């Protein structure tokens, strides 16, 4: 089978296509024949070495396809079942083996490409607005990268709850997408200072919560935009990692809260994985949540896909197909 391996840490050019044997399932595993692969910032973090992994490794953390083979102890799965997963390295390949209890059954009405586009980003948006900071009707939220894959889903979920949504984007085109998703106000940060604008839009009161997947370039101003006892949910670092700081700053800014959550801790239990994925899939199938799959790349173009994502040139979701 074809697979994309990271032989050493570095830029997108290190991704190397190789031939590997089709994996055989261990007793508790299923082998997935992959038809669609989600491209995410976490793939870049592993490739760069920000997240540890033993070299060489197959990149990628999200995919969908059908069950190809089943381990001897596996119950509840059959060959041919549609399945998606996230949170396990090895997705940039034609086949991969995963623990059976980490697979999610794709329901009728959801395609494999939709599943690969929705699991990581959809469940990330879900845990942020329903668990990390349970957003309430009438509250005000600031969402960075509001036209990105997670951002567009966050905007929609926040509006369904009844919150006032302020988004930041880099271009007018992205501003239109954020407005279409439901954002009440959109700040184009390349020509407007988002701190000044957010203060103006909130009459100086600030926001109840900030969902920030950008990191380094937004962090300092974020701290100035929260109401007393507000929440900053820093769930990514698209612009780079946040520098070290003295936690007393949080008290000086209004006894604010800072958390750095990850999806893995919000789907660790099988019941929670099933609940989040089910609610995301149901919202998509009913039309309440709209996915934007911007571009589909061939396996050999994975390096370019990652460069496009790193350059923050994209909106919505990017997929690879074997």
C-alpha positions, 0 to 999 in steps of 0.5 A: 500500500502507499503511505506518506512517512515522516522520516525526520522532522522538518518542513512539508518537504520531508513527507515521503511516499513509500510502499508498506505492507497492508497492516494485519489487525491485532486481536482488538483492532480493525483495519480500515481501507481509507477513502478520505483523510482529514488534513489538520494542524496536528499533522503539521505539529507531529511533522515538525516534532512539536508533538512526540512520535517515534521516527519514521511514522505515517502522518495524519490523525483523521480518516474515513473508509470501510472496515477491511479486516477484523481482529479475533476479539473484535465485536460489533464490526463487520467487513464493509462497515463504514467507519471513521476515526480521529486521534490515531497516527497513520491516516496518510495511507491506503490502509491503517489499523486502529483499536476497534473501540476508537472507530465511529460508525458512519450513519446513513446520510453522511458520506465518507468524505463528510465524516473525514471532514467532520470528526476532528474539527466537528468534535473540537468545536463541540467540546469547546462550546458544550464542555470547555466553556458551556456557552449560554444564550445571550453571551458574547464570544470571540472566535479567531480564524472564524472562516477556518475549518473549526472556526466555521463550525464554532460560529454555527454552533455558537449561533444555534445556542443563541450567543452573540458571535464576533469573529476574526479573519484575514481577508474580505472573502473569509469575512463573507464566509464567517457572516454566512455561517452566522457571525454577527460581527467580523473583524478583518485583522489585517487592516483592523486591530482586533483588540480595539474593534472588539472593545468598540463592539462590546462597549468596552465590556469585553467578551465572556469567552474566546475560542483561540486556535491561533496562539502566539499572535493573538494571545496577549490581546486576548487577555485584554478582551475578557470580562472579569472571570472570563475564559480563554480556551486556547486550543491551537497554535497556528501562528506558533506557541504562546511564550511563557508568562507569570500566571499572576497576569490572569488575576491582574486581567480580572481573575480570568481563566486560561485553559489549553484543552485537547480533543483527546481528553474529551473523547477518551471514554467510548461513551463520550466519543459516541455522543459527540460524533453522533451529535455532530453527524446528526447536525450535519445530516439535518442541515443544522451544521454545514460543512465546507470542504474547500479542496481535495488533494491527491496523496502525492500533494499532501505537502502542498496541502500542509503548506496551504494550511500553514500559510492560513490561505484556506477556509473550511476543510482540506482532504486527501484521497489515496 
